[in-house]
């Protein structure tokens, strides 16, 4: 079985972005803008690489930390504002 390296932060950012966008009606939510928002935020957040299911579970525990979640929301909010002001499509 081949191991795959995965940045778990991608999953967390994508999930949280959907929550943020569900509360906004006045911005573009096309796939290109969504990707731009996630990429911008990920470039400003520390990666959380996992290889095993055990690593994934440990990272899920870290996800419960309030400051960790605040940091993700903060960077995603910046990304949404930045991309919505200047969409690349």
C-alpha positions as CSV (number, residue, x, y, z in Angstrom):
1,X,0.0,0.0,0.0
2,X,1.4,3.3,-1.0
3,X,1.5,6.1,1.5
4,X,0.3,9.5,0.6
5,X,1.4,12.8,2.1
6,X,-1.5,15.1,2.7
7,X,-1.7,18.7,4.0
8,X,-4.7,18.4,6.4
9,X,-4.9,22.2,6.5
10,X,-6.4,22.0,3.0
11,X,-9.4,20.1,4.4
12,X,-9.9,22.4,7.3
13,X,-9.6,25.6,5.1
14,X,-12.0,24.2,2.5
15,X,-14.6,23.3,5.1
16,X,-14.3,26.6,6.9
17,X,-14.4,28.5,3.7
18,X,-17.8,27.0,2.9
19,X,-19.1,28.1,6.2
20,X,-17.8,31.7,5.7
21,X,-19.2,31.9,2.1
22,X,-22.6,30.6,3.2
23,X,-23.0,33.8,5.2
24,X,-22.1,36.1,2.3
25,X,-24.4,37.0,-0.6
26,X,-22.5,39.8,-2.3
27,X,-19.3,38.1,-3.5
28,X,-18.5,35.7,-6.3
29,X,-18.4,32.1,-5.3
30,X,-17.3,30.5,-8.5
31,X,-14.8,27.6,-8.4
32,X,-11.9,29.9,-9.5
33,X,-12.6,32.4,-6.7
34,X,-13.0,29.6,-4.1
35,X,-9.6,28.1,-5.1
36,X,-8.0,31.5,-5.1
37,X,-9.3,32.1,-1.6
38,X,-8.2,28.8,-0.3
39,X,-4.7,29.1,-1.8
40,X,-4.2,32.6,-0.5
41,X,-5.2,31.5,3.0
42,X,-3.0,28.3,2.9
43,X,0.0,30.4,1.9
44,X,-0.5,32.3,5.2
45,X,-1.2,29.3,7.4
46,X,1.2,26.7,8.7
47,X,0.9,23.3,6.9
48,X,-0.3,20.2,8.8
49,X,1.1,17.3,6.9
50,X,-0.2,13.8,7.7
51,X,0.6,10.4,6.3
52,X,-1.3,8.0,8.5
53,X,-4.7,7.8,10.0
54,X,-3.1,8.2,13.4
55,X,-1.6,11.5,12.2
56,X,-5.0,12.6,10.9
57,X,-6.6,11.9,14.3
58,X,-3.9,13.8,16.1
59,X,-4.3,16.8,13.8
60,X,-8.1,16.7,14.4
61,X,-7.3,17.1,18.1
62,X,-5.2,20.2,17.3
63,X,-8.2,21.5,15.3
64,X,-10.2,21.7,18.6
65,X,-7.8,24.5,19.9
66,X,-9.7,27.8,19.8
67,X,-6.6,29.8,18.7
68,X,-6.0,27.4,15.9
69,X,-9.6,27.8,14.6
70,X,-9.4,31.6,15.0
71,X,-6.2,31.7,12.9
72,X,-7.9,29.8,10.1
73,X,-11.0,32.0,10.1
74,X,-8.8,35.1,10.2
75,X,-6.8,34.1,7.2
76,X,-9.8,32.9,5.2
77,X,-11.6,36.2,6.0
78,X,-8.7,38.1,4.6
79,X,-8.6,35.9,1.6
80,X,-12.3,36.3,0.9
81,X,-12.0,40.1,1.1
82,X,-8.8,40.2,-1.1
83,X,-10.2,37.9,-3.8
84,X,-13.7,39.4,-3.8
85,X,-12.2,42.9,-4.3
86,X,-10.0,41.8,-7.2
87,X,-11.2,38.5,-8.7
88,X,-8.9,36.9,-11.3
89,X,-11.6,35.8,-13.7
